[in-house]
Amino acid sequence: MRPERQDGSSGGGLLIPMAWMYAEYIADELLRTGDLMEPATLEYRAGRDALALTVFLSGGEVADSLPATRVDELRLLTAYGTPWRRWVCERLDAMAAAGDADPDLALARAAWRWLESTELLAADLDAIRPPPWEPVDSAPEPEEGSGAQVWTPAWQLGLPLGHLSIHLY
């Protein structure tokens, strides 16, 4: 295994993306602990990549375990209604503008491209919820198997999955 950085003694070897690998490891551990999705599914990958991006872009440092303060920070960053997509784009752009051409950034950008360009079929939550002006108990029960589904970008499915797994951690 080649060293993480080049200090002249490694013979100009490749850099190892340790920060990204750590972020993926943390995301994978959170999702496996939550046991919400089979690891072989695209939904799981969406959750892992969304969480890995959050860990990586929030400046996660390598540690033996995930401290409670980091868990709270991840919970806030992935919460419903937060401008997570804009936050990711701004952080990635800032890192690129700073001249960071390291392999960590390349892998993070590849994960973001996949999350944005891949669409997954998911339940249409807007179709399931009753309108806000109707009482909840008067809303008709949806028939089994008749749930409306829509194609949604992978990050929109992966982010809530990641958020829920953080709560279960």
MIDREN-195594 format. One line per field, with one value per atom (N, C-alpha, C, O): atom name; residue in three letters; x, y, z. Coordinates in Angstrom, 2 decimals, m for minus. Example, Ala and Ser with C-alpha at 12.3 -4.5 7.8 and 13.67 -1.06 7.14 Angstrom:
BEGIN
a: (N:CA:C:O:N:CA:C:O)
r: (ALA:ALA:ALA:ALA:SER:SER:SER:SER)
c1: (13.19:12.30:13.20:14.24:12.85:13.67:12.90:13.41)
c2: (m5.69:m4.50:m3.30:m3.32:m2.25:m1.06:0.03:1.14)
c3: (7.80:7.80:7.80:8.46:7.08:7.14:7.87:8.04)
//
This chain:
BEGIN
a: (N:CA:C:O:N:CA:C:O:N:CA:C:O:N:CA:C:O:N:CA:C:O:N:CA:C:O:N:CA:C:O:N:CA:C:O:N:CA:C:O:N:CA:C:O:N:CA:C:O:N:CA:C:O:N:CA:C:O:N:CA:C:O:N:CA:C:O:N:CA:C:O:N:CA:C:O:N:CA:C:O:N:CA:C:O:N:CA:C:O:N:CA:C:O:N:CA:C:O:N:CA:C:O:N:CA:C:O:N:CA:C:O:N:CA:C:O:N:CA:C:O:N:CA:C:O:N:CA:C:O:N:CA:C:O:N:CA:C:O:N:CA:C:O:N:CA:C:O:N:CA:C:O:N:CA:C:O:N:CA:C:O:N:CA:C:O:N:CA:C:O:N:CA:C:O:N:CA:C:O:N:CA:C:O:N:CA:C:O:N:CA:C:O:N:CA:C:O:N:CA:C:O:N:CA:C:O:N:CA:C:O:N:CA:C:O:N:CA:C:O:N:CA:C:O:N:CA:C:O:N:CA:C:O:N:CA:C:O:N:CA:C:O:N:CA:C:O:N:CA:C:O:N:CA:C:O:N:CA:C:O:N:CA:C:O:N:CA:C:O:N:CA:C:O:N:CA:C:O:N:CA:C:O:N:CA:C:O:N:CA:C:O:N:CA:C:O:N:CA:C:O:N:CA:C:O:N:CA:C:O:N:CA:C:O:N:CA:C:O:N:CA:C:O:N:CA:C:O:N:CA:C:O:N:CA:C:O:N:CA:C:O:N:CA:C:O:N:CA:C:O:N:CA:C:O:N:CA:C:O:N:CA:C:O:N:CA:C:O:N:CA:C:O:N:CA:C:O:N:CA:C:O:N:CA:C:O:N:CA:C:O:N:CA:C:O:N:CA:C:O:N:CA:C:O:N:CA:C:O:N:CA:C:O:N:CA:C:O:N:CA:C:O:N:CA:C:O:N:CA:C:O:N:CA:C:O:N:CA:C:O:N:CA:C:O:N:CA:C:O:N:CA:C:O:N:CA:C:O:N:CA:C:O:N:CA:C:O:N:CA:C:O:N:CA:C:O:N:CA:C:O:N:CA:C:O:N:CA:C:O:N:CA:C:O:N:CA:C:O:N:CA:C:O:N:CA:C:O:N:CA:C:O:N:CA:C:O:N:CA:C:O:N:CA:C:O:N:CA:C:O:N:CA:C:O:N:CA:C:O:N:CA:C:O:N:CA:C:O:N:CA:C:O:N:CA:C:O:N:CA:C:O:N:CA:C:O:N:CA:C:O:N:CA:C:O:N:CA:C:O:N:CA:C:O:N:CA:C:O:N:CA:C:O:N:CA:C:O:N:CA:C:O:N:CA:C:O:N:CA:C:O:N:CA:C:O:N:CA:C:O:N:CA:C:O:N:CA:C:O:N:CA:C:O:N:CA:C:O:N:CA:C:O:N:CA:C:O:N:CA:C:O:N:CA:C:O:N:CA:C:O:N:CA:C:O:N:CA:C:O:N:CA:C:O:N:CA:C:O:N:CA:C:O:N:CA:C:O:N:CA:C:O:N:CA:C:O:N:CA:C:O:N:CA:C:O:N:CA:C:O:N:CA:C:O:N:CA:C:O:N:CA:C:O:N:CA:C:O:N:CA:C:O:N:CA:C:O:N:CA:C:O:N:CA:C:O:N:CA:C:O:N:CA:C:O:N:CA:C:O)
r: (MET:MET:MET:MET:ARG:ARG:ARG:ARG:PRO:PRO:PRO:PRO:GLU:GLU:GLU:GLU:ARG:ARG:ARG:ARG:GLN:GLN:GLN:GLN:ASP:ASP:ASP:ASP:GLY:GLY:GLY:GLY:SER:SER:SER:SER:SER:SER:SER:SER:GLY:GLY:GLY:GLY:GLY:GLY:GLY:GLY:GLY:GLY:GLY:GLY:LEU:LEU:LEU:LEU:LEU:LEU:LEU:LEU:ILE:ILE:ILE:ILE:PRO:PRO:PRO:PRO:MET:MET:MET:MET:ALA:ALA:ALA:ALA:TRP:TRP:TRP:TRP:MET:MET:MET:MET:TYR:TYR:TYR:TYR:ALA:ALA:ALA:ALA:GLU:GLU:GLU:GLU:TYR:TYR:TYR:TYR:ILE:ILE:ILE:ILE:ALA:ALA:ALA:ALA:ASP:ASP:ASP:ASP:GLU:GLU:GLU:GLU:LEU:LEU:LEU:LEU:LEU:LEU:LEU:LEU:ARG:ARG:ARG:ARG:THR:THR:THR:THR:GLY:GLY:GLY:GLY:ASP:ASP:ASP:ASP:LEU:LEU:LEU:LEU:MET:MET:MET:MET:GLU:GLU:GLU:GLU:PRO:PRO:PRO:PRO:ALA:ALA:ALA:ALA:THR:THR:THR:THR:LEU:LEU:LEU:LEU:GLU:GLU:GLU:GLU:TYR:TYR:TYR:TYR:ARG:ARG:ARG:ARG:ALA:ALA:ALA:ALA:GLY:GLY:GLY:GLY:ARG:ARG:ARG:ARG:ASP:ASP:ASP:ASP:ALA:ALA:ALA:ALA:LEU:LEU:LEU:LEU:ALA:ALA:ALA:ALA:LEU:LEU:LEU:LEU:THR:THR:THR:THR:VAL:VAL:VAL:VAL:PHE:PHE:PHE:PHE:LEU:LEU:LEU:LEU:SER:SER:SER:SER:GLY:GLY:GLY:GLY:GLY:GLY:GLY:GLY:GLU:GLU:GLU:GLU:VAL:VAL:VAL:VAL:ALA:ALA:ALA:ALA:ASP:ASP:ASP:ASP:SER:SER:SER:SER:LEU:LEU:LEU:LEU:PRO:PRO:PRO:PRO:ALA:ALA:ALA:ALA:THR:THR:THR:THR:ARG:ARG:ARG:ARG:VAL:VAL:VAL:VAL:ASP:ASP:ASP:ASP:GLU:GLU:GLU:GLU:LEU:LEU:LEU:LEU:ARG:ARG:ARG:ARG:LEU:LEU:LEU:LEU:LEU:LEU:LEU:LEU:THR:THR:THR:THR:ALA:ALA:ALA:ALA:TYR:TYR:TYR:TYR:GLY:GLY:GLY:GLY:THR:THR:THR:THR:PRO:PRO:PRO:PRO:TRP:TRP:TRP:TRP:ARG:ARG:ARG:ARG:ARG:ARG:ARG:ARG:TRP:TRP:TRP:TRP:VAL:VAL:VAL:VAL:CYS:CYS:CYS:CYS:GLU:GLU:GLU:GLU:ARG:ARG:ARG:ARG:LEU:LEU:LEU:LEU:ASP:ASP:ASP:ASP:ALA:ALA:ALA:ALA:MET:MET:MET:MET:ALA:ALA:ALA:ALA:ALA:ALA:ALA:ALA:ALA:ALA:ALA:ALA:GLY:GLY:GLY:GLY:ASP:ASP:ASP:ASP:ALA:ALA:ALA:ALA:ASP:ASP:ASP:ASP:PRO:PRO:PRO:PRO:ASP:ASP:ASP:ASP:LEU:LEU:LEU:LEU:ALA:ALA:ALA:ALA:LEU:LEU:LEU:LEU:ALA:ALA:ALA:ALA:ARG:ARG:ARG:ARG:ALA:ALA:ALA:ALA:ALA:ALA:ALA:ALA:TRP:TRP:TRP:TRP:ARG:ARG:ARG:ARG:TRP:TRP:TRP:TRP:LEU:LEU:LEU:LEU:GLU:GLU:GLU:GLU:SER:SER:SER:SER:THR:THR:THR:THR:GLU:GLU:GLU:GLU:LEU:LEU:LEU:LEU:LEU:LEU:LEU:LEU:ALA:ALA:ALA:ALA:ALA:ALA:ALA:ALA:ASP:ASP:ASP:ASP:LEU:LEU:LEU:LEU:ASP:ASP:ASP:ASP:ALA:ALA:ALA:ALA:ILE:ILE:ILE:ILE:ARG:ARG:ARG:ARG:PRO:PRO:PRO:PRO:PRO:PRO:PRO:PRO:PRO:PRO:PRO:PRO:TRP:TRP:TRP:TRP:GLU:GLU:GLU:GLU:PRO:PRO:PRO:PRO:VAL:VAL:VAL:VAL:ASP:ASP:ASP:ASP:SER:SER:SER:SER:ALA:ALA:ALA:ALA:PRO:PRO:PRO:PRO:GLU:GLU:GLU:GLU:PRO:PRO:PRO:PRO:GLU:GLU:GLU:GLU:GLU:GLU:GLU:GLU:GLY:GLY:GLY:GLY:SER:SER:SER:SER:GLY:GLY:GLY:GLY:ALA:ALA:ALA:ALA:GLN:GLN:GLN:GLN:VAL:VAL:VAL:VAL:TRP:TRP:TRP:TRP:THR:THR:THR:THR:PRO:PRO:PRO:PRO:ALA:ALA:ALA:ALA:TRP:TRP:TRP:TRP:GLN:GLN:GLN:GLN:LEU:LEU:LEU:LEU:GLY:GLY:GLY:GLY:LEU:LEU:LEU:LEU:PRO:PRO:PRO:PRO:LEU:LEU:LEU:LEU:GLY:GLY:GLY:GLY:HIS:HIS:HIS:HIS:LEU:LEU:LEU:LEU:SER:SER:SER:SER:ILE:ILE:ILE:ILE:HIS:HIS:HIS:HIS:LEU:LEU:LEU:LEU:TYR:TYR:TYR:TYR)
c1: (0.85:0.00:0.89:1.84:0.59:1.41:0.99:m0.14:1.92:1.59:0.51:0.26:m0.13:m1.23:m0.74:m1.48:0.45:0.95:2.34:3.03:2.72:4.04:5.00:4.76:6.05:7.05:8.43:9.46:8.42:9.67:10.29:11.14:9.89:10.52:9.72:10.21:8.51:7.67:7.86:7.23:8.68:8.91:7.78:7.60:7.02:5.96:4.74:4.07:4.44:3.29:1.97:1.90:0.93:m0.42:m0.85:m0.44:m1.67:m2.24:m3.41:m4.14:m3.58:m4.68:m5.77:m5.50:m7.00:m8.09:m8.60:m9.71:m7.79:m8.14:m9.36:m10.18:m9.52:m10.67:m11.97:m12.96:m11.98:m13.20:m13.47:m14.61:m12.43:m12.62:m13.17:m14.01:m12.70:m13.21:m14.68:m15.48:m15.02:m16.41:m17.33:m18.43:m16.90:m17.70:m17.83:m18.90:m16.77:m16.80:m17.82:m18.62:m17.78:m18.72:m20.15:m21.04:m20.38:m21.72:m22.20:m23.36:m21.33:m21.69:m22.03:m23.00:m21.25:m21.52:m22.86:m23.61:m23.17:m24.44:m25.61:m26.60:m25.50:m26.59:m26.73:m27.85:m25.63:m25.71:m26.28:m27.05:m25.92:m26.45:m27.95:m28.68:m28.43:m29.85:m30.63:m31.83:m29.98:m30.59:m31.90:m32.90:m31.88:m33.08:m33.20:m34.30:m32.09:m32.07:m31.01:m29.98:m31.26:m30.27:m29.06:m29.25:m27.85:m26.66:m26.48:m25.75:m27.12:m26.94:m27.88:m27.85:m28.72:m29.71:m29.17:m28.24:m29.79:m29.44:m29.84:m29.18:m30.92:m31.35:m30.29:m30.02:m29.69:m28.62:m27.43:m26.85:m27.08:m25.96:m26.26:m25.38:m27.50:m27.89:m27.73:m27.22:m28.16:m28.01:m26.55:m26.14:m25.76:m24.34:m23.62:m22.83:m23.88:m23.20:m23.63:m22.80:m24.92:m25.39:m24.75:m24.33:m24.69:m24.05:m22.54:m21.96:m21.90:m20.46:m20.13:m19.16:m20.92:m20.71:m20.86:m20.09:m21.86:m22.09:m20.92:m20.45:m20.44:m19.29:m18.05:m17.35:m17.79:m16.59:m16.60:m15.60:m17.71:m17.77:m17.91:m17.67:m18.30:m18.38:m17.05:m16.95:m16.04:m14.70:m14.44:m13.73:m15.02:m14.83:m13.39:m12.77:m12.87:m11.51:m11.55:m12.54:m10.50:m10.44:m10.35:m9.52:m11.22:m11.24:m11.65:m12.10:m11.47:m11.85:m13.35:m13.83:m14.11:m15.57:m16.16:m15.45:m17.44:m18.13:m18.63:m19.55:m18.05:m18.48:m19.91:m20.40:m20.56:m21.95:m22.12:m23.15:m21.12:m21.25:m21.28:m21.98:m20.53:m20.53:m21.87:m22.39:m22.43:m23.73:m24.79:m25.62:m24.76:m25.72:m25.54:m26.52:m24.29:m24.02:m24.55:m25.16:m24.31:m24.81:m26.33:m26.94:m26.94:m28.41:m28.97:m29.97:m28.32:m28.78:m28.57:m29.42:m27.44:m27.13:m28.06:m28.34:m28.56:m29.39:m30.88:m31.69:m31.27:m32.67:m33.54:m33.08:m34.80:m35.77:m35.91:m36.01:m35.92:m36.09:m34.81:m34.84:m33.68:m32.41:m31.96:m32.30:m31.22:m30.75:m29.52:m28.48:m29.66:m28.53:m27.92:m26.69:m28.73:m28.21:m27.35:m26.26:m27.85:m27.09:m25.80:m24.75:m25.88:m24.71:m23.64:m22.46:m24.04:m23.08:m22.43:m21.21:m23.25:m22.71:m21.74:m20.68:m22.09:m21.20:m19.89:m18.83:m19.95:m18.72:m17.82:m16.61:m18.42:m17.63:m16.99:m15.83:m17.76:m17.22:m16.10:m15.10:m16.26:m15.22:m13.94:m12.84:m14.08:m12.89:m12.19:m10.96:m12.97:m12.39:m11.72:m10.65:m12.33:m11.76:m10.48:m9.60:m10.37:m9.18:m8.00:m6.89:m8.27:m7.19:m6.95:m5.92:m7.90:m7.77:m8.02:m9.17:m6.97:m7.10:m6.74:m6.15:m7.10:m6.75:m7.76:m8.86:m7.41:m8.31:m9.58:m10.60:m9.54:m10.74:m11.81:m12.97:m11.44:m12.38:m12.91:m14.09:m12.06:m12.51:m13.58:m14.57:m13.38:m14.37:m15.66:m16.75:m15.53:m16.72:m17.52:m18.75:m16.85:m17.55:m18.21:m19.31:m17.56:m18.16:m19.42:m20.42:m19.35:m20.53:m21.66:m22.82:m21.35:m22.38:m23.00:m24.22:m22.17:m22.70:m23.67:m24.73:m23.32:m24.19:m25.50:m26.58:m25.40:m26.60:m27.54:m28.76:m26.97:m27.79:m28.35:m29.48:m27.60:m28.02:m28.82:m29.52:m28.74:m29.48:m30.85:m30.97:m31.87:m33.22:m33.70:m33.50:m34.34:m34.87:m36.38:m36.90:m37.08:m38.52:m38.85:m38.45:m39.59:m39.91:m41.36:m42.03:m41.85:m43.22:m43.37:m42.49:m44.49:m44.79:m45.42:m46.62:m44.60:m45.08:m46.10:m46.96:m46.03:m47.03:m48.41:m49.43:m48.44:m49.72:m50.30:m51.51:m49.47:m49.92:m50.50:m51.50:m49.89:m50.35:m51.69:m51.91:m52.58:m53.83:m53.55:m52.58:m54.39:m54.20:m54.27:m55.00:m53.52:m53.45:m54.78:m54.94:m55.75:m57.02:m58.02:m59.09:m57.68:m58.58:m58.11:m56.91:m59.05:m58.65:m58.05:m58.46:m57.10:m56.40:m57.35:m57.22:m58.32:m59.18:m60.22:m60.83:m60.44:m61.40:m60.75:m61.44:m59.42:m58.73:m58.95:m58.86:m59.25:m59.46:m58.16:m57.08:m58.29:m57.12:m56.69:m57.52:m55.38:m54.92:m55.07:m54.85:m55.45:m55.57:m54.18:m53.23:m54.08:m52.79:m52.32:m53.07:m51.07:m50.48:m50.83:m50.41:m51.60:m51.98:m51.17:m51.55:m50.08:m49.28:m48.69:m48.12:m48.85:m48.28:m46.77:m46.22:m46.11:m44.65:m44.18:m44.84:m43.03:m42.43:m40.94:m40.34:m40.36:m38.91:m38.31:m38.73:m37.34:m36.74:m35.22:m34.71:m34.50:m33.04:m32.60:m33.21:m31.54:m31.09:m30.82:m31.06:m30.33:m30.02:m31.28:m31.23:m32.42:m33.66:m34.20:m34.99:m33.79:m34.15:m33.08:m33.39:m31.82:m30.71:m30.57:m30.18:m30.88:m30.73:m31.65:m31.16:m32.96:m33.80:m33.43:m33.55:m32.98:m32.54:m31.34:m31.26:m30.40:m29.23:m29.61:m29.08:m30.52:m30.96:m31.60:m31.33:m32.45:m33.10:m32.08:m32.20:m31.09:m30.07:m29.23:m28.75:m29.05:m28.33:m29.15:m28.59:m30.46:m31.32:m31.30:m31.43:m31.12:m31.10:m29.73:m29.60:m28.73:m27.35:m27.20:m26.11)
c2: (m1.17:0.00:1.23:1.32:2.15:3.36:4.38:4.36:5.28:6.26:7.24:7.43:7.85:8.78:10.05:10.63:10.48:11.71:11.47:10.51:12.36:12.25:13.16:14.37:12.61:13.42:13.26:13.61:12.71:12.56:11.19:10.80:10.43:9.14:7.98:6.85:8.25:7.16:6.91:6.01:7.65:7.45:7.98:7.52:8.96:9.57:8.68:8.75:7.86:6.95:7.68:8.89:6.92:7.46:7.81:7.17:8.84:9.21:8.28:7.87:7.96:7.11:8.00:8.82:7.85:8.72:8.31:7.80:8.53:8.08:8.80:8.16:10.09:10.82:10.29:10.12:10.03:9.51:8.07:7.71:7.27:5.89:5.86:5.03:6.75:6.85:7.28:6.73:8.25:8.73:7.60:7.43:6.83:5.69:4.63:4.03:4.40:3.42:3.83:3.01:5.10:5.61:5.49:5.03:5.89:5.81:4.37:4.08:3.47:2.06:1.50:0.76:1.86:1.40:1.92:1.18:3.18:3.75:3.02:2.70:2.77:2.10:0.64:0.15:m0.04:m1.44:m1.55:m2.47:m0.62:m0.63:m0.41:m1.04:0.50:0.78:m0.38:m0.52:m1.22:m2.40:m2.05:m2.76:m0.96:m0.50:m1.03:m1.07:m1.43:m1.76:m2.81:m2.84:m3.66:m4.65:m3.93:m3.06:m4.29:m3.61:m3.71:m2.91:m4.67:m4.85:m3.98:m4.06:m3.16:m2.38:m1.00:m0.48:m0.42:0.94:1.95:2.98:1.67:2.56:2.64:3.71:1.49:1.46:2.29:3.07:2.11:2.90:4.39:5.19:4.76:6.18:6.70:7.80:5.92:6.32:6.40:7.35:5.41:5.42:6.60:7.27:6.87:7.98:9.33:10.23:9.47:10.74:10.94:12.05:9.88:10.01:10.22:11.02:9.51:9.67:11.10:11.68:11.67:13.06:14.00:14.94:13.73:14.57:14.49:15.51:13.28:13.10:13.76:14.50:13.50:14.04:15.56:16.20:16.15:17.59:18.35:19.56:17.66:18.34:18.30:18.75:17.76:17.78:16.69:16.90:15.54:14.43:13.97:13.71:13.86:13.37:11.92:11.47:11.19:9.78:9.61:10.23:8.78:8.48:7.02:6.38:6.50:5.12:4.91:3.85:5.91:5.81:7.17:8.17:7.18:8.41:9.06:8.53:10.21:10.85:11.39:11.65:11.55:12.01:13.37:13.62:14.24:15.56:15.44:16.20:14.50:14.28:13.69:14.04:12.80:12.22:13.31:13.34:14.21:15.33:16.23:16.68:16.49:17.34:16.69:17.36:15.39:14.68:14.66:14.78:14.52:14.52:15.87:15.91:16.95:18.29:18.54:19.13:18.09:18.32:17.56:18.01:16.39:15.56:15.68:14.97:16.57:16.71:17.18:17.88:16.78:17.18:18.70:19.34:19.26:20.70:21.50:22.71:20.86:21.59:21.68:20.82:22.72:22.87:22.00:22.50:20.71:19.78:19.80:19.83:19.79:19.77:21.01:20.90:22.16:23.41:23.38:23.80:22.88:22.79:21.91:22.26:20.77:19.86:20.56:20.53:21.17:21.85:22.96:23.09:23.75:24.84:24.31:24.85:23.26:22.68:22.08:22.28:21.35:20.76:21.84:21.73:22.89:24.00:24.72:25.09:24.92:25.60:24.77:25.32:23.46:22.60:22.62:22.64:22.61:22.64:23.98:24.04:25.07:26.41:26.59:27.35:25.89:25.97:25.21:25.23:24.53:23.81:22.42:21.81:21.93:20.57:19.59:19.37:19.01:18.03:16.65:15.83:16.40:15.12:14.04:14.36:12.78:11.70:11.67:11.15:12.21:12.27:13.10:12.69:14.26:15.15:14.52:14.67:13.84:13.18:12.13:12.03:11.36:10.34:10.97:10.47:12.05:12.75:13.32:13.24:13.90:14.46:13.35:13.55:12.21:11.08:10.58:10.25:10.52:10.10:11.10:10.70:12.39:13.40:13.32:13.45:13.11:12.97:11.80:11.90:10.68:9.51:9.82:9.48:10.45:10.77:11.72:11.61:12.63:13.60:13.06:13.39:12.23:11.78:10.48:10.19:9.72:8.46:8.70:9.37:8.16:8.26:6.89:5.89:6.86:5.62:5.74:6.83:4.63:4.62:4.53:3.58:5.50:5.56:5.95:6.45:5.70:6.08:7.59:8.34:8.03:9.45:9.89:9.73:10.42:10.80:11.92:12.02:12.77:13.83:13.26:13.83:12.14:11.52:10.74:10.53:10.32:9.53:10.41:10.05:11.56:12.45:13.08:13.45:13.21:13.93:15.42:15.91:16.15:17.60:18.20:17.69:19.27:19.81:20.34:20.50:20.64:21.18:20.09:20.39:18.79:17.70:17.07:16.89:16.73:16.01:14.65:14.02:14.23:12.98:11.79:10.89:11.77:10.59:10.49:9.44:11.56:11.49:11.14:10.94:11.05:10.72:9.25:8.41:8.93:7.53:6.74:7.25:5.52:4.63:4.22:3.82:4.31:3.84:2.33:1.61:1.86:0.43:m0.18:0.45:m1.41:m2.08:m2.30:m2.77:m1.96:m2.13:m1.02:m1.07:m0.02:1.05:2.32:3.39:2.22:3.40:4.02:3.34:5.32:6.05:6.08:6.22:5.94:5.98:6.99:7.23:7.59:8.57:8.29:7.68:8.75:8.67:9.88:11.01:9.63:10.71:10.57:9.46:11.69:11.59:10.77:10.83:10.02:9.10:9.82:9.25:11.05:11.74:12.04:12.08:12.24:12.53:11.30:11.43:10.14:8.91:8.54:8.07:8.74:8.37:9.25:8.76:10.53:11.44:11.08:10.99:10.87:10.47:9.10:8.86:8.20:6.88:7.04:6.41:7.88:8.15:8.82:8.48:9.77:10.49:9.52:9.59:8.64:7.67:6.72:6.36:6.31:5.42:6.11:5.45:7.43:8.19:8.16:8.01:8.31:8.27:6.89:6.79:5.86:4.49:4.09:3.04:4.90:4.58:4.56:4.31)
c3: (0.00:0.00:0.00:0.78:m0.85:m0.95:0.11:0.60:0.45:1.49:1.06:m0.13:2.07:1.81:1.13:0.34:1.42:0.79:0.24:0.58:m0.61:m1.22:m0.46:m0.38:0.07:0.76:0.12:0.70:m1.08:m1.79:m1.64:m2.45:m0.62:m0.40:m1.01:m1.04:m1.49:m1.98:m3.47:m4.03:m4.11:m5.53:m6.40:m7.52:m5.89:m6.70:m6.86:m7.89:m5.88:m5.95:m5.91:m5.69:m6.11:m6.08:m4.66:m3.69:m4.56:m3.27:m2.95:m3.85:m1.71:m1.28:m0.70:0.17:m1.17:m0.71:0.68:0.80:1.70:3.05:3.61:4.28:3.36:3.91:3.31:4.03:2.01:1.39:1.85:2.11:1.94:2.39:3.82:4.14:4.67:6.04:6.03:6.77:5.20:5.12:4.65:5.18:3.67:3.21:4.29:4.45:5.04:6.12:7.19:7.64:7.60:8.61:8.09:8.82:6.85:6.26:6.20:6.51:5.81:5.72:7.10:7.25:8.11:9.47:9.98:10.62:9.71:10.14:9.47:10.13:8.18:7.47:7.88:8.01:8.09:8.52:9.94:10.23:10.80:12.16:12.15:12.91:11.28:11.17:10.57:10.84:9.77:9.15:8.44:8.59:7.67:6.99:5.56:5.00:4.98:3.57:3.32:4.00:2.35:1.96:1.33:0.48:1.72:1.18:m0.33:m0.91:m0.98:m2.42:m3.25:m4.48:m2.63:m3.38:m3.76:m3.15:m4.78:m5.18:m4.12:m3.96:m3.41:m2.33:m1.23:m0.69:m0.92:0.08:m0.41:0.35:m1.67:m2.23:m2.16:m1.83:m2.46:m2.39:m0.96:m0.76:0.02:1.42:1.82:2.50:1.41:1.75:1.13:1.80:m0.14:m0.80:m0.22:m0.06:0.10:0.69:2.06:2.39:2.86:4.18:4.05:4.79:3.12:2.94:2.52:3.01:1.63:1.23:2.42:2.59:3.25:4.42:5.39:5.89:5.65:6.55:5.96:6.65:4.70:4.05:3.99:4.33:3.57:3.39:4.70:4.75:5.77:7.07:7.80:8.94:7.15:7.72:8.74:9.72:8.50:9.43:9.48:8.45:10.69:10.83:11.28:11.88:11.01:11.34:12.85:13.52:13.38:14.81:14.98:14.04:16.21:16.48:16.45:16.05:16.87:16.87:16.53:16.50:16.28:15.92:17.21:17.85:17.62:18.86:18.76:17.66:19.90:19.94:19.27:18.65:19.39:18.75:17.24:16.57:16.69:15.24:14.80:13.74:15.61:15.28:15.24:14.34:16.22:16.24:15.03:14.44:14.66:13.49:12.21:11.38:12.06:10.88:10.86:9.79:12.02:12.11:11.65:10.94:12.06:11.65:10.16:9.50:9.64:8.23:7.29:6.18:7.74:6.88:7.17:6.58:8.06:8.46:7.30:6.40:7.35:6.32:6.31:7.35:5.12:4.97:4.97:4.72:5.23:5.17:3.71:2.90:3.37:1.98:1.71:1.31:1.93:1.81:0.42:0.30:m0.62:m1.99:m2.26:m2.81:m1.87:m2.08:m1.26:m1.75:m0.03:0.84:0.19:0.19:m0.37:m1.02:m2.22:m2.37:m3.06:m4.25:m3.87:m4.48:m2.86:m2.43:m1.88:m2.18:m1.08:m0.51:m1.59:m1.57:m2.51:m3.59:m4.46:m4.83:m4.78:m5.57:m4.84:m5.45:m3.52:m2.74:m2.70:m2.80:m2.56:m2.56:m3.91:m3.98:m4.99:m6.33:m6.59:m7.20:m6.12:m6.31:m5.52:m5.92:m4.40:m3.57:m4.18:m3.65:m5.29:m5.96:m5.41:m5.69:m4.62:m4.10:m5.23:m5.63:m5.76:m6.84:m6.31:m7.02:m5.08:m4.49:m4.87:m5.33:m4.68:m5.05:m4.21:m4.66:m2.98:m2.15:m2.83:m2.92:m3.31:m3.98:m5.26:m5.57:m5.99:m7.22:m6.92:m7.64:m5.87:m5.50:m4.97:m5.24:m4.23:m3.72:m4.88:m4.88:m5.86:m7.01:m7.83:m8.35:m7.95:m8.67:m7.94:m8.58:m6.63:m5.85:m6.04:m6.19:m6.02:m6.21:m7.60:m7.75:m8.62:m9.98:m10.06:m10.69:m9.41:m9.42:m8.68:m9.16:m7.53:m6.75:m7.50:m7.39:m8.25:m8.97:m10.28:m10.65:m10.97:m12.30:m12.28:m13.25:m11.21:m11.13:m10.52:m9.49:m11.15:m10.61:m10.17:m10.86:m9.01:m8.45:m8.31:m8.06:m8.47:m8.32:m6.84:m6.16:m6.34:m4.91:m4.71:m5.62:m3.51:m3.17:m3.27:m2.86:m3.82:m3.92:m2.60:m2.39:m1.73:m0.40:m0.46:0.42:m1.47:m1.61:m1.94:m1.56:m2.65:m3.00:m1.82:m1.76:m0.89:0.25:1.34:1.96:1.58:2.65:2.29:1.14:3.27:2.99:2.89:3.47:2.18:2.11:3.52:4.37:3.78:5.13:5.65:6.86:4.77:5.22:5.61:6.14:5.33:5.70:7.00:7.20:7.89:9.11:8.74:7.76:9.52:9.24:9.26:8.43:10.20:10.31:9.19:9.03:8.40:7.31:5.97:4.97:5.96:4.71:4.38:5.27:3.13:2.77:2.89:2.60:3.32:3.42:2.03:1.22:1.74:0.42:0.32:1.29:m0.86:m1.08:m1.14:m1.61:m0.66:m0.66:m2.09:m2.94:m2.33:m3.66:m4.63:m5.79:m4.19:m5.11:m4.87:m5.35:m4.13:m3.83:m5.08:m5.92:m5.17:m6.30:m6.17:m5.08:m7.29:m7.31:m8.33:m9.35:m8.04:m8.94:m9.05:m8.17:m10.15:m10.31:m9.60:m9.84:m8.75:m7.97:m7.99:m8.05:m7.96:m7.91:m6.69:m5.63:m6.86:m5.82:m4.50:m3.44:m4.54:m3.29:m2.49:m1.27:m3.18:m2.46:m1.74:m0.80:m2.15:m1.46:m0.43:0.66:m0.79:0.08:1.31:2.38:1.18:2.32:3.49:4.61:3.26:4.41:4.96:6.16:4.09:4.56:5.48:6.53:5.07:5.91:7.21:8.27:7.14:8.34:9.34:10.54:8.84:9.71:10.34:11.51:9.57:10.13:11.19:12.12:11.07:12.12:13.40:14.49:13.29:14.48:15.15:16.37:14.36:14.91:15.45:16.08:15.22:15.63:17.13:17.64)
//
